[in-house]
């Protein structure tokens, strides 16, 4: 069964709905069933997106993407430096 990839806006909306339901006295199991996610997903989302607004979630995703790009760039440069060191030591 393919996974549904939720957008940050959808996740934040579902978390807000879950907060309302849990404040009405519903258990976590009932809340998860009503927002149609597993308990593990609910807790993971709450850990990552709890307390964020939609614009903050967008910024978080942009920063994560940029961070991944920069990490790859640094890894490539480190590899190039290592290759140059090996070539220089061969002389």
Steps between C-alpha positions, in 0.01 A plus 500: 500500500658832395560764763320830480745785508342776704598861445608706803173699486297179519710368787464820701124504434469139617708572810278796589195280454662238723566763770134602496383139522739415782397814692143368479616197697552246221779247527799497266365187328168670425673817383729307265206309358310825432793671327576173313862447603681245713617578852861487385431753226312724741788505750759549224302791356450649843874481565588661167214745443352555847447870562601609148300728278468429129756762397748363752449148364573623146817669620603183687464289185695755294781502754511120513525487121776762496685322780496174303632678192781663697595171668531338159713791376734468800529124450589550133762760587651276769525220243669733251749611767578140589560412135730801457696403813548146372610629160744746660652237727568278198746756356 
